């Protein structure tokens, strides 16, 4: 299995940010075993990274690897949507 490189952009320690982190980590543990790295970037602390990636809304997840690059917006509570964005689930 390919190694997944994920970046989750959040805004501060809000309920929405906490939910996105918890949901993403749960999905990764359930679906990717140890084949992933997650970097959590708070746009309040690192606005330059958000600007470079053109992050307009948080939470936003960027899947850098494996290609293609994907963006998923929201609190990651829709597991099906996240799995589709990670190319782990195919639409019928």
N, C-alpha and C positions, 0 to 999 in steps of 0.2 A: 504494500500500500504506500502511496506517495505521502510525504510529510506535508501537512497543512500548515501554512503560515498565515495567521489571522491577526488583524488589528481591530480592536474595538474602541471606537471614539465615544466618550461619554462627557457629560457636563456635570462636574461636581459629584457630591455624595448624595444624590437624590434617590427617591424611591425608584424612579424609572431606570436610573443608572445601575442601582443595586440589582434590580430585577433582570436587566439585560446581562449583567455579568453572571449572575446565578444560572440563568437559563442557558447561556452560551456554554459555560463550563459543564453543565449537566449534559447537554447534547454532545459535546466533545468527548466526555468520559464514556458515554453510552455508545457512541458511533465510531469514534476514531482511536480508541485505546490510547496508546502512547504516541500516536503519529501526528502530533500537532504541537504548535506553540501559539500562545495567545499573548499579545501585547495589549495592555489596557492603557489608553491615552486619554487623559483628562484635558479637554480643550481649554479649560480655565488656567491650567498650569503650563500647557504647551501649545499656545495658540498658533505658533509658527508651523507645527506639524499639521494641524488642522487646515491651515491656509494652503500649504503645499498640496495636500490631498483634496482640496476644495470641498471640505466638509461643511455642509450648510445646515444639517439637521443631526441631532444626536438623540438616541444612540444610533451609530452607523457602524456596521461591521464590514471590513474589507478583507476579502480572501485574496491574498497575494499569490500564494502557491497552493496547489498546482494550478497552472493556467487553465482557463482564462480568468482574468481578474474579475471579481464579482463584488457587488455592494448590496448589503441588506440593511434596510432601515427599520427601526422599531426595537421593542424590548425583547426580541427573540423568543417571545412566548408562543408564537406559531411555529411549532417544531417542523411541520411539513414545509413551510416557506423557507426556513433556515436550511433544511436538508436539500431542498431544490437549489438554493443559492450556492450551496457547497458542492453541487453536482453529485450528491449521494442518493438522490431520488430522482426518477425521471417521470415527467408528466405523461399521462396516458393519452 
